[in-house]
């Protein structure tokens, strides 16, 4: 549902902020993109 997606997005943003301190910008963007796609697939299967 929408709330679950919002929570997953907030988690992805938090992870991105935590990782961005130690990763190049491109890697952080890819990680966020990957998290978003995994979250999208997960919500579609529910």
Residue, then its C-alpha position, 0 to 999 in steps of 0.5 A: x500500500x502507499x504507506x509501505x511504499x513511503x516507509x520504504x522510500x524513507x528507508x532508502x533515503x536514510x540508507x543513501x545518506x548513510x552510504x554517501x559519506x563513503x561512496x562515490x556519488x554514482x554508487x550512491x545513486x545506483x544503490x538508491x535506484x536498486x533499493x527503489x526497484x526492489x521495493x517496487x517489485x516487493x510491493x507488486x508481488x504483495 
